[in-house]
Amino acid sequence: MLVMKYTIIVAEKMHKKEELGVINWPGWDKPCLIEQVQMRIEDGWMPLGGASYGEHEAFSDKVWAQSMIKCDCEEE
């Protein structure tokens, strides 16, 4: 069976580490968008289209985003 997965990666910065980490403690650098995309490519994900920049409901400032897809092919 062929299963297509879809995700959107969101980051406040395109190419510099973010100042606040997952728990929002200063000094815990969170990966920038480029690093997050590279990590997922290594795991079999592929970018879908180009990066976009705009508002996001979970952030007060504008963010960078990248759509990604992954094909999981399972043999029956």
BANU-7018 format. One record per atom (N, C-alpha, C, O): y, x, z; residue in three letters. Coordinates in steps of 0.1 Angstrom, whole numbers, padded with zeros to 4 digits, always signed. Each point is the difference from the previous one (the first is absolute). Example, Ala and Ser with C-alpha at 12.3 -4.5 7.8 and 13.67 -1.06 7.14 Angstrom:
! residues 2
-0057+0132+0078ALA;+0012-0009+0000ALA;+0012+0009+0000ALA;+0000+0010+0007ALA;+0011-0014-0014SER;+0011+0009+0000SER;+0011-0008+0008SER;+0011+0005+0001SER;
***
This chain:
! residues 76
-0012+0008+0000MET;+0012-0008+0000MET;+0012+0009+0000MET;+0001+0010+0007MET;+0009-0014-0014LEU;+0013+0007-0001LEU;+0010-0006+0009LEU;+0003-0012-0001LEU;+0003+0020+0010VAL;+0010-0005+0009VAL;+0013+0008-0002VAL;+0000+0012+0002VAL;+0011-0019-0005MET;+0013+0006-0001MET;+0008-0002+0012MET;+0001-0011+0005MET;+0004+0022+0001LYS;+0008-0001+0012LYS;+0014+0003-0004LYS;+0003+0008-0009LYS;+0007-0013+0016TYR;+0014+0001-0003TYR;+0007+0002+0013TYR;-0002-0007+0010TYR;+0012+0017-0009THR;+0007+0002+0012THR;+0014+0005-0004THR;+0003+0004-0012THR;+0007-0005+0021ILE;+0013+0004-0003ILE;+0004+0010+0012ILE;-0001-0003+0011ILE;+0004+0015-0015ILE;+0004+0011+0010ILE;+0015-0002+0002ILE;+0008-0001-0010ILE;-0003+0002+0022VAL;+0014-0002+0003VAL;+0005+0012+0009VAL;-0007+0003+0009VAL;+0018+0003-0013ALA;+0006+0011+0008ALA;+0015-0001-0001ALA;+0005-0004-0010ALA;+0002+0009+0021GLU;+0014+0000+0000GLU;+0006+0011-0009GLU;+0011+0000-0004GLU;-0019+0011+0003LYS;+0004+0012-0008LYS;-0010+0003-0011LYS;-0012-0002+0001LYS;+0018+0006-0012MET;-0009+0003-0012MET;-0007+0014+0001MET;-0012+0001-0002MET;+0020+0009+0006HIS;-0005+0014+0000HIS;+0002+0008+0012HIS;-0004+0012+0000HIS;+0009-0018+0011LYS;+0002+0008+0013LYS;-0008-0008+0011LYS;-0001-0012-0001LYS;-0005+0020+0010LYS;-0007-0007+0011LYS;+0010-0009+0007LYS;+0012+0003+0001LYS;-0017-0014+0004GLU;+0008-0009+0008GLU;+0001+0004+0014GLU;-0010+0006+0005GLU;+0021-0008+0001GLU;+0003+0005+0014GLU;-0009-0006+0010GLU;-0004+0006+0010GLU;+0001-0019-0012LEU;-0007-0007+0010LEU;-0015-0003-0004LEU;-0002-0003-0012LEU;-0007+0005+0020GLY;-0014-0002-0003GLY;-0005-0014+0002GLY;+0008-0009+0001GLY;-0021+0008-0001VAL;-0006-0014+0002VAL;+0005-0007+0012VAL;+0002-0012+0000VAL;-0001+0020+0011ILE;+0004-0006+0013ILE;+0015+0001+0002ILE;+0005-0004+0010ILE;+0002+0008-0021ASN;+0015+0002+0001ASN;+0005+0009+0011ASN;+0010-0003+0006ASN;-0017+0014-0005TRP;+0004+0011+0009TRP;+0006+0011-0008TRP;-0007+0005-0009TRP;+0019-0001+0012PRO;+0006+0011-0008PRO;-0009+0012+0001PRO;-0006+0003+0010PRO;+0006+0004-0021GLY;-0008+0012-0001GLY;-0014-0002-0005GLY;-0007+0010-0004GLY;+0002-0022+0003TRP;-0013-0003-0006TRP;+0002-0004-0015TRP;+0001-0012-0003TRP;+0000+0022-0005ASP;+0004-0002-0014ASP;-0011-0009-0007ASP;-0012+0002+0001ASP;+0017-0012-0007LYS;-0008-0009-0008LYS;+0001+0005-0015LYS;+0011+0003-0004LYS;-0022-0004-0003PRO;+0001+0005-0014PRO;+0010-0008-0009PRO;+0001-0012+0002PRO;+0005+0019-0011CYS;+0009-0007-0010CYS;-0009-0007-0010CYS;-0012+0001+0000CYS;+0019-0009-0009LEU;-0008-0008-0010LEU;-0009+0009-0008LEU;-0011-0003-0003LEU;+0017+0014-0002ILE;-0008+0009-0009ILE;-0013+0005+0007ILE;-0011+0000-0006ILE;+0012+0004+0019GLU;-0012+0005+0007GLU;-0010-0012+0002GLU;-0012+0003-0001GLU;+0017-0015+0004GLN;-0009-0011+0002GLN;-0007-0003-0012GLN;-0012-0003+0000GLN;+0019+0003-0012VAL;-0007-0003-0013VAL;-0010+0011-0003VAL;-0011-0003-0004VAL;+0014+0016+0006GLN;-0009+0011-0002GLN;-0013-0002+0008GLN;-0011+0003-0005GLN;+0013-0007+0018MET;-0012-0002+0009MET;-0009-0010-0006MET;-0012+0001+0000MET;+0018-0012-0005ARG;-0008-0011-0005ARG;-0007+0004-0014ARG;-0011-0005-0003ARG;+0018+0012-0005ILE;-0006+0005-0013ILE;-0012+0008+0003ILE;-0010-0001-0007ILE;+0010+0010+0018GLU;-0011+0008+0003GLU;-0012-0009+0005GLU;-0012+0004+0000GLU;+0015-0016+0004ASP;-0010-0010+0005ASP;-0004-0010-0011ASP;-0008-0009+0002ASP;+0012+0012-0015GLY;-0005-0008-0011GLY;+0010-0011-0004GLY;-0003-0007-0010GLY;+0015+0006+0016TRP;+0010-0010-0004TRP;+0008+0005-0012TRP;+0001+0012-0002TRP;+0004-0021-0007MET;+0009+0004-0011MET;+0013-0008+0001MET;+0000-0011+0003MET;+0011+0018-0006PRO;+0013-0007+0000PRO;+0000-0010-0011PRO;-0006+0002-0011PRO;+0013-0013+0013LEU;+0001-0011-0009LEU;+0015-0002-0003LEU;+0007-0005+0008LEU;-0002+0010-0019GLY;+0014+0000-0003GLY;+0007+0011+0007GLY;-0006+0009+0005GLY;+0019-0010-0004GLY;+0009+0010+0006GLY;+0004-0004+0014GLY;-0002-0012+0004GLY;+0008+0021+0003ALA;+0005-0003+0013ALA;+0012-0009-0001ALA;+0008+0000-0010ALA;-0006-0008+0020SER;+0012-0009+0001SER;+0008+0002+0013SER;-0005+0005+0009SER;+0017-0010-0009TYR;+0009+0002+0011TYR;+0007-0013+0003TYR;+0006-0006-0009TYR;-0007+0001+0021GLY;+0006-0013+0003GLY;-0002-0004+0014GLY;-0005+0008+0009GLY;+0009-0020-0006GLU;-0001-0005+0014GLU;-0014-0004+0003GLU;-0008-0004-0008GLU;+0005+0005+0021HIS;-0013-0004+0006HIS;+0002-0007+0013HIS;+0008+0004+0008HIS;-0015-0015-0006GLU;+0003-0008+0012GLU;-0003+0007+0013GLU;+0005-0004+0010GLU;-0014+0014-0010ALA;-0003+0007+0012ALA;+0009+0012+0004ALA;-0001+0006+0010ALA;+0010-0003-0019PHE;+0009+0012+0002PHE;+0015-0005-0001PHE;+0003-0009-0007PHE;+0005+0016+0014SER;+0015-0004+0000SER;+0007+0006-0013SER;+0009-0006-0005SER;-0014+0018+0001ASP;+0005+0006-0012ASP;-0009-0002-0012ASP;-0011-0006+0001ASP;+0016+0010-0013LYS;-0008-0001-0012LYS;-0011+0010+0001LYS;+0001+0010+0007LYS;-0012-0013-0014VAL;-0012+0009+0001VAL;-0005+0003-0015VAL;+0003-0007-0009VAL;-0011+0018+0008TRP;-0007+0003-0012TRP;-0014-0006+0001TRP;-0006-0001+0011TRP;+0001-0004-0022ALA;-0013-0006-0001ALA;-0008+0004-0012ALA;+0006+0002-0011ALA;-0019-0001+0012GLN;-0009+0003-0011GLN;-0012-0009+0000GLN;-0007+0000+0010GLN;+0005-0007-0021SER;-0013-0008-0001SER;-0011+0009-0004SER;+0002+0009-0008SER;-0014-0012+0014MET;-0012+0008-0004MET;-0012-0009-0001MET;-0001-0010+0007MET;-0008+0014-0015ILE;-0013-0007-0002ILE;-0012+0009+0002ILE;+0002+0013-0002ILE;-0013-0019+0005LYS;-0012+0008+0001LYS;-0012-0008-0004LYS;-0001-0012+0003LYS;-0007+0017-0012CYS;-0012-0007-0005CYS;-0012+0005+0008CYS;-0004+0012+0000CYS;-0003-0021+0007ASP;-0012+0003+0007ASP;-0011-0007-0008ASP;-0002-0012+0000ASP;-0006+0021-0006CYS;-0011-0005-0008CYS;-0013+0001+0008CYS;-0004+0011+0004CYS;-0002-0022-0001GLU;-0012-0001+0008GLU;-0012-0004-0009GLU;+0001-0009-0008GLU;-0011+0017+0008GLU;-0012-0003-0008GLU;-0008-0011+0007GLU;-0002+0001+0012GLU;-0003-0010-0020GLU;-0009-0011+0006GLU;-0014+0003-0001GLU;-0009-0007+0004GLU;
***
